[in-house]
Amino acid sequence: MKRGLNDGRERTKNKSAELSSRSLGGKEYILACGASWSEDSRPIFSVACEEILGISVGEKHIFAQTGRMGWGVLSSTPGASLSLGKRDTSLTSLLSSDSRFNLAETSLISRERLTPIPIPMSLGARPVISSVFSGPGFAFALCVGGRMWGWGSNLRGQLGVNGAGREVARPALINSLRNGPSGLLAPGEKIVSMACGGQHALGLSDKGRVFVSGERGALGFEGEEQSEGLAREDCFQEHPFFSKGKFDSTVDVLRAGLNHSAAVAGGRVFVFGRLGPEGRVTGPAPVELESSVCEAVLGDNLTVLLTLQGEVYTFGENKDFQLGAPGPGRWVPGRVALGSKIESVRCGLNHVIASSRQAIFGWGSNRCGQLEPYSSEISFDCPEQLGWLREARPSVVECGPLSTVAKTQNP
């Protein structure tokens, strides 16, 4: 298949100065392409921030942690919403007042001059946010001290707060992920990471315990008779499969896709949720792979595995060549031919980014320009070095469902 990447790379070079001139100044830049961020006149969205410490990407928003003001949010929907809930949820209603920011200034929400805005907290004493975990329409904020907050879409109770089916317009404390009588955590235990799927969420504690909430099918439970105590969707509960005494290892990594989930424990991977060509609900089961796995990322019926040896394996649907080679979908892992030791993998719904020390590769869907914004090809059927990322030399690359976001000092 002809991909037209050579032309794209040349155009990437010609655009570098233009992107720089559109930036706001500062030390580091966030670059984004794909759905909600790319335009005909500007295929790559660029914004400058001071000392970017971390990013978390959602469907139409990017959370960014900067050294000057902590966590903030960039929205691709100017003036309307943060795309974390209903469209009638106004930007100002989601933001608590802060003397450092004038929310009436259109420059804060304009596509031409988009700067981070602090995440809202309806508290007198605002807690310090240490991490943000973003899903397609909802998000969690982990605060120093261990408390977890959630807001946005709660259609299937994925936030773990009472009231599945309604929006949570302002951050709500997740009481079930607390220590003490009203919480699930043991004394001294803390949540260290969250995984956000389509309408489900998973939390991992520093003791390796797994807590889940939201749509049961994506968590590997089909019907009440198989829920094993998961009586409600709108409250976090410990996943029985991974509980102590039943599971012989400690979970190191949790990941969530659109309709399925994965856990990495001791080099093994367990996948569960709606899997296979018919999307049947499957409980946690180990993936047969000889190599030890250190990372897993999930998309729309897509699973990507990274081994300690730097090899990448994929399985799932292949309508957009998201498996890294032409052919039908497959449901056992197949190695992707990359010719380079990979250190990091990320994926959206149907596109994959793999980074080595020498190059950044991409394959799968390019329907929204999420792989190569200067190419007219709708998909890449095998790994290709991405020209715009080669020019940017990013230190961090993340994926939204239909977008790719990079942190760089070279806009």
Residue pairs with C-beta under 8 A, 6 or more apart in sequence:
1 326
1 377
1 379
1 380
1 381
2 377
3 372
3 375
3 377
3 380
3 384
4 375
4 376
4 377
5 372
5 375
5 377
5 384
5 385
5 387
7 374
7 375
8 372
8 373
8 374
8 375
8 387
8 388
9 374
9 387
9 390
11 374
12 374
12 387
12 388
12 390
12 391
13 387
13 391
15 43
15 44
15 374
16 391
16 411
19 31
19 44
19 46
19 411
20 46
20 411
22 42
22 46
22 112
23 29
23 46
23 47
23 48
23 411
24 47
24 48
24 113
24 115
25 48
26 48
26 49
26 50
27 48
27 49
27 50
27 51
27 409
28 48
28 49
28 50
28 51
28 52
28 407
28 408
28 409
29 46
29 47
29 48
29 49
29 52
29 407
29 408
29 409
29 410
29 411
30 46
30 47
30 49
30 52
30 55
30 62
30 64
30 74
30 405
30 406
30 407
31 44
31 45
31 46
31 388
31 392
31 394
31 405
31 406
31 408
31 411
32 44
32 45
32 46
32 62
32 403
32 404
32 405
32 406
33 43
33 44
33 45
33 369
33 370
33 373
33 388
33 403
33 404
34 348
34 368
34 369
34 370
34 373
34 400
34 402
34 403
34 404
35 60
35 368
35 370
35 400
35 401
35 402
35 403
36 59
36 60
36 76
36 77
36 83
36 402
36 403
37 44
37 45
37 76
37 403
38 44
38 45
38 368
38 369
38 373
39 45
43 369
43 373
43 374
44 373
44 388
45 76
45 111
46 411
47 74
47 114
47 115
48 411
49 64
49 66
49 115
49 116
50 66
50 67
50 68
51 66
51 67
51 68
52 64
52 65
52 66
52 407
53 65
53 66
53 67
54 64
54 65
54 131
54 132
54 396
55 62
55 63
55 64
55 65
55 396
55 398
55 405
55 407
56 62
56 63
56 131
56 132
56 133
56 134
56 139
56 398
57 63
57 134
57 398
57 399
57 400
57 403
57 405
58 83
58 84
58 134
58 135
58 136
58 137
58 139
58 400
59 83
59 136
59 137
59 400
59 401
59 402
60 75
60 76
60 77
60 83
60 400
61 73
61 74
61 75
61 76
61 82
61 83
61 84
61 134
62 73
62 74
62 400
62 405
63 71
63 72
63 73
63 74
63 119
63 132
63 134
63 139
64 71
64 72
64 73
64 74
64 116
65 71
65 72
65 129
65 132
66 72
66 116
69 100
69 116
69 118
70 118
70 128
70 129
71 116
71 118
71 119
71 129
71 132
71 141
72 115
72 116
72 117
72 118
72 119
73 82
73 116
73 117
73 119
74 114
74 116
75 81
75 82
75 83
75 91
75 109
75 114
76 83
76 111
77 83
77 87
78 109
78 110
78 111
78 114
79 91
79 106
79 109
80 87
80 90
80 91
81 87
81 88
81 89
81 90
81 91
81 94
82 89
82 91
82 94
83 137
84 94
84 137
84 138
84 139
84 151
84 152
84 153
85 137
85 151
85 152
85 153
85 167
85 168
85 169
86 167
89 167
89 169
91 103
91 109
92 103
93 169
94 120
94 169
94 170
95 101
95 103
95 117
95 118
95 120
96 118
96 120
96 121
96 122
96 126
97 103
98 118
100 118
101 108
101 117
101 118
102 108
103 117
107 113
107 115
108 114
108 115
108 117
109 117
119 129
119 132
119 141
119 171
120 151
120 170
120 171
121 127
121 149
121 171
122 170
122 171
127 143
127 144
127 145
127 147
128 143
128 144
129 141
129 142
129 143
129 144
130 142
130 143
130 144
131 141
131 142
131 193
132 139
132 140
132 141
132 142
133 139
133 140
133 141
133 142
133 193
133 194
133 195
133 196
134 196
135 152
135 158
135 196
135 197
135 198
135 201
135 256
136 196
136 198
136 258
136 401
137 152
137 153
138 150
138 151
138 152
138 153
138 154
138 158
138 159
138 168
138 196
138 201
139 150
139 151
139 152
139 196
140 148
140 149
140 150
140 159
140 174
140 194
140 196
140 201
141 148
141 149
141 150
141 171
142 148
142 191
142 192
142 194
143 149
146 178
146 179
146 185
146 190
146 191
147 173
147 174
147 178
148 173
148 174
148 177
148 178
148 191
148 194
148 203
149 171
149 172
149 173
149 174
150 159
150 160
150 161
150 168
150 171
150 172
150 174
151 159
151 168
151 169
151 170
151 171
151 172
152 159
152 167
152 168
153 167
153 199
154 161
154 163
154 164
154 165
154 166
154 167
154 168
154 234
155 164
155 165
155 199
156 164
156 165
156 199
156 200
156 214
156 215
156 233
156 234
157 163
157 164
157 165
157 213
157 214
157 232
157 233
157 234
157 235
158 196
158 197
158 199
158 200
158 201
158 213
158 214
158 215
159 168
159 172
159 174
159 201
159 213
159 234
160 174
160 176
160 177
160 201
160 213
160 214
160 234
160 235
160 236
161 168
161 172
161 174
161 175
161 234
161 235
162 234
162 235
163 234
164 233
164 234
174 236
175 182
175 183
176 182
176 183
176 184
176 211
176 213
176 235
176 236
176 237
177 183
177 184
177 185
177 191
177 203
177 211
177 236
178 184
178 185
179 185
179 186
179 187
179 188
179 189
184 211
184 236
184 237
184 238
185 191
185 205
186 207
189 205
189 206
189 207
189 209
190 205
190 206
191 203
191 204
191 205
191 206
191 211
192 204
192 205
192 206
193 203
193 204
193 254
194 201
194 202
194 203
194 204
194 254
195 201
195 202
195 203
195 204
195 254
195 255
195 256
195 261
196 256
197 214
197 215
197 218
197 256
197 257
197 258
197 259
197 260
197 261
197 273
197 298
198 215
198 218
198 256
198 257
198 258
198 259
199 214
199 215
199 218
200 212
200 213
200 214
200 215
200 218
200 219
200 256
200 261
201 212
201 213
201 214
201 236
201 256
202 210
202 211
202 212
202 219
202 239
202 254
202 256
202 261
203 210
203 211
203 212
203 236
203 254
204 210
204 211
204 251
204 253
204 254
205 211
207 250
208 242
208 250
208 251
208 252
208 265
209 238
209 242
209 243
209 244
209 251
210 238
210 239
210 242
210 251
210 254
210 263
211 236
211 237
211 238
211 239
212 219
212 230
212 236
212 237
212 238
212 239
212 261
213 233
213 234
213 235
213 236
213 237
214 233
215 233
215 259
216 222
216 227
216 230
216 233
216 281
217 259
217 273
217 274
217 281
218 256
218 257
218 258
218 259
218 260
218 261
218 273
218 274
219 230
219 239
219 261
219 272
219 273
220 241
220 261
220 272
220 273
220 281
220 282
220 283
220 284
221 227
221 228
221 230
221 281
221 283
222 281
226 283
228 240
229 237
229 240
230 237
230 240
231 237
239 284
240 246
241 247
241 270
241 272
241 283
241 284
242 251
242 263
242 265
242 284
247 265
249 265
249 266
249 268
250 265
250 266
251 263
251 264
251 265
252 264
252 265
252 266
253 262
253 263
253 264
253 294
253 295
253 296
254 261
254 262
254 263
254 264
255 261
255 262
255 263
255 264
255 296
255 297
255 298
256 262
256 298
257 273
257 298
257 299
257 300
257 301
257 302
257 303
258 298
258 299
258 300
258 301
258 349
258 401
259 273
259 274
259 279
259 300
259 301
260 271
260 272
260 273
260 274
260 275
260 298
260 301
260 303
261 271
261 272
261 273
261 298
262 269
262 270
262 271
262 272
262 296
262 298
262 303
263 269
263 270
263 284
264 270
264 293
264 294
264 295
264 296
267 292
267 293
267 294
267 308
268 286
268 287
268 292
268 293
269 286
269 287
269 289
269 293
269 296
269 305
270 284
270 285
270 286
270 287
271 282
271 284
271 285
271 287
271 303
272 282
272 283
272 284
272 285
273 281
273 282
274 280
274 281
274 282
274 301
275 282
275 301
275 331
276 282
276 331
277 317
277 329
277 331
279 301
287 293
287 303
287 305
287 333
288 332
288 333
289 305
289 307
289 313
289 333
291 307
291 308
291 309
291 311
292 307
292 308
293 305
293 306
293 307
293 308
294 306
294 307
294 308
295 305
295 306
295 344
295 345
296 303
296 304
296 305
296 306
297 303
297 304
297 345
297 346
297 347
297 352
297 399
298 304
298 347
299 316
299 322
299 347
299 348
299 349
299 350
299 351
299 352
300 317
300 349
300 350
301 316
301 317
301 329
302 314
302 316
302 317
302 322
302 323
302 347
302 349
302 350
302 352
303 314
303 315
303 316
303 333
304 312
304 313
304 314
304 345
304 347
304 352
305 312
305 313
305 314
305 333
306 312
306 342
306 344
306 345
307 313
309 341
310 340
310 341
310 342
310 343
310 356
311 335
311 336
311 338
311 342
312 324
312 335
312 336
312 338
312 342
312 345
312 354
313 333
313 334
313 335
313 336
314 322
314 323
314 324
314 333
314 334
314 336
314 352
315 323
315 330
315 331
315 332
315 333
315 334
316 322
316 323
316 329
316 330
316 331
317 329
317 350
318 326
318 327
318 328
318 329
318 330
319 329
319 350
320 350
320 351
320 364
320 365
320 367
320 378
320 379
321 363
321 364
321 365
321 379
321 380
321 381
321 382
322 347
322 350
322 351
322 352
322 363
322 364
322 365
323 329
323 330
323 334
323 336
324 336
324 337
324 352
324 363
324 364
324 382
324 383
325 334
325 336
325 337
325 381
325 382
326 381
326 382
336 354
336 363
336 383
337 382
337 383
338 354
338 356
338 361
338 383
340 356
340 358
340 359
340 361
341 356
341 357
342 354
342 355
342 356
342 361
343 355
343 356
343 357
344 354
344 355
344 397
345 352
345 353
345 354
345 355
346 352
346 353
346 397
346 398
346 399
347 353
347 364
347 399
348 365
348 370
348 399
348 400
348 401
348 402
348 403
348 404
349 365
349 401
349 402
350 364
350 365
351 362
351 363
351 364
351 365
351 366
351 370
351 371
351 399
351 404
352 362
352 363
352 364
353 360
353 361
353 362
353 371
353 386
353 397
353 399
353 404
354 360
354 361
354 362
354 383
355 361
355 397
359 385
359 390
360 385
360 386
360 389
360 390
360 394
360 397
361 383
361 384
361 385
361 386
362 371
362 372
362 380
362 383
362 384
362 386
362 389
362 404
363 371
363 380
363 381
363 382
363 383
363 384
364 371
364 379
364 380
365 371
365 378
365 379
365 402
366 372
366 375
366 377
366 378
366 379
366 380
367 378
367 379
367 402
368 402
368 403
369 375
370 399
370 402
370 403
370 404
371 380
371 384
371 386
371 404
372 380
372 384
372 386
372 387
372 388
373 388
374 387
374 388
389 397
389 404
389 406
391 410
392 406
392 408
392 410
392 411
393 408
393 409
393 410
394 406
394 407
394 408
395 407
395 408
395 409
396 406
396 407
397 404
397 405
397 406
397 407
398 404
398 405
398 406
399 405
